[in-house]
Amino acid sequence: MTDATMFPEAVFTIWRIALIVTFVLFIPLSVYLLHRTWVAARGIQQYAADSLAAAAGIAGGTQHIPALDATISVAGEILANAGEVAAKLGTVADVVEERAG
């Protein structure tokens, strides 16, 4: 038995039409959509690289915050000691003024 006797000619005609539609419509559409997907992926990759550079800049700018906290606590101690020194100098100034006067 040959293919011609097993299947009517309408089956082969429908098959040929389906192949033509596939090659003319679906394959170019698939290539177009894949290209758009590739372009979008490249854009996402570029945005990710930009975000990484920005994150590195932020990390570089905030790495000194613990040192600033330590500076603030030391400055608080210095201010407290300066107040004590000012009080003692005030006492010395009072004593010197009494003796001079």
Beta strands, then each sheet from edge to edge (+ up, - down):
end
